[in-house]
Amino acid sequence: MGFFHEKENVEKYIKMAEGFDGKELIKELTDFLPTQSSILEIGIGPGVDFLILEQYFQVTGSDNSQVFVDRFKQRHPSANVLNLDAVSLKTEIKYQGLYSNKVLHHLSRDQLKQSILRQADILQTNGIICHSFWQGDKEENMDGLLFIYYTMEQLQALFQEHFQILKMEQYQEMEPNDSIYLIAKKK
């Protein structure tokens, strides 16, 4: 049972994440992914970014937490949301884009490698990914939740076999240069 599978942890996370969204990331993504493209959001959490994404794209949300999926579906019954884990991404659907905001850093390094391979599989030709990570070179475990921080060089090495990096930059989420986003195209 993972951290986000317990309702009280989900509620705690929602309060902690209040006021944060991926609006600026999504604006960057729109420079690379045409409007109305099909996109899968990996890890919708409370769904804040989903609601921004759907202003531009045909979005399908996903989360490994049934608590998050049920909560979002209750508030947005017509939304297309799947229960998927970020590693295996078990879907037969091919998307034009994939998006995650501070989700993939919860995977172990080996799980991230598996996820990257699977992401390439479920993307259409020339598909685009946009992911954000905490910047650094450390691992933390907070209340049973894994956080792995990455440098730009580490992300380049992880993604370059299957993706051409189109843009990668540091940005500020809470403190200057505490985060990195990357936008890349399937090779």
N, C-alpha and C positions, 0 to 999 in steps of 0.2 A: 504494500500500500504506500503510495507516494504522498508527498506533502500536499499537493493540490487535490488529492482524492478525499480530503477531509473538509467538510463544510466550514468549520471554524477557521481553518488555515486560509481558505478561499476568501472568507470575509475579511480576515486580517490583511491579506495581500491587497484586496480592493481598496481598503482604507489607506494603506501605505502608498499605493500607486496613484491615488487621486491627484488630478492636476497634471499628470504626465501623459503624453500621447506621441504618436509618430507622425504628426502632421508634416513636419519638415522633411522627414525621411520619405514620406509618400510624395511630397512635392518633387523631390529629387528623382524618385522612381518614374514619375510621369514624363520626364525628359527622355526616358529609354524604353518605356512600355506604352504602346498606343492606348488611348482611351478606349474603353469597352473590351479590352483584352480580358481573357479568363485568367483569374489569379487565385491561388490557394494561400490563405494565411495560415501559417503553421503556429499554433499556440495562440488562440484568440483571447484567452483569459477573460476579462470582463467584457470584451468586445468593443472597446473604445476605438482602436485602429480599424476594426472591421467597418464601423460606421463611416469612417473617413474614406477608406478604400472604396466602399460601394458608391461614393460620389463620382468615381473615375472609372472603375472597372466592374466586371461581372465577377463578384467575389464569392468564394466558398471559404467558410471558416473551418478550422479544425482545432481540436485540443485533445490531449490524452486524458484530461480530467472530465469525467462525465458530469461532475458538479458544475464546472464552467459551461459545458455544452447545454445542460438542462436549464441552467440559470439564464443563459442568453436566449435560448429557444422560447422560454416562457415570456420573455420581454419582447421578442421579435419572432413571432411564430412563422413568418414567411421566409426567414433567413435560411440559407442553405449551409448547414453546419454538420460536420462529421466528427466522430470520435476516432481520431488517428493519433498514433504516437509519432514523434518527430524523427525517430530512427527508421522504422520500417515503412512509414507512409503507405500503408496498404490500401491503395486505390488503383483502379484500372484507368481512371480518367487522366488525360494528358492536358496540362495547363500551359498557358503562354507565359505565366509568371508565378513566382513563389516569393512570399514575403514573411519575414519574422522580425519582431522587435524585442530584443533581449530575451530570447527563448532558447536558442541553441547553446548558450553558455551553461545551461543546466545539464547538458549531455557530457558524458565522459569523453575524453579525446578519441577513443576508439569508436564510441557511438557517433560522434560528430563525423568521423570519416565514413562510417556506414550511411549516415544521413545524406552526406554530400553525394555519394554514389547513387543513392535512391532518388535524390532530387533530380539528378541528371536524367534518370530513367523516366520520371513522370513529367518532364518538361518537353514541350514540342520543340521542333528544330528552331534554333536561334532564340529559345526561351530565355527569359531574364529572371535573375534572382536579386533580391534586396534583403540583406540581413544586417542586424546591428548586434554588437557585442560590447561588453565592458572591456576597456583598454587596460592592459597590464600584463604581468607575467606571474600569476599566482593562482592558487586554488583555495576556496573557502567552503566550509560547510556550515550553513546557518539553519539551525532547527531541522536538520535532516535534508536540507535543500542544497544541492551542489551548485557552486558558481566557479566557472573557469574563465579567467581573464586572458585575453589574447593581445599580442602585438600585431602590428600590420604585417610584419615579416612572417609570423606564424600563420596568419590567415592566408596570405599569398601562397605559402607552401601547401596549405591544406586544400585550397580551392583550385590551384592552377592546372592540375591534371585534367579536370573536367570542365573548367570554366575559364573564359577570358575575362580578366578583371577590367571593367570599363571605368570604374571610379571607386576609390577607397580613400576615406578621409576621417580624421579625428573630429569629434565635436563634443560639445558640452551638454550633458544631461543634468548633472548636479554640480560638478566642478569642471574647470577648464580641462579639455582633452581627456575626459574620463571614459569616453566612448568612441567606437569606430563603427562606421557603416561601410558596407561594400555592395556594389552593384556589379553584376557580372553576367555574361552571356554564355549559354551552353555551347561548347565546342562541337 
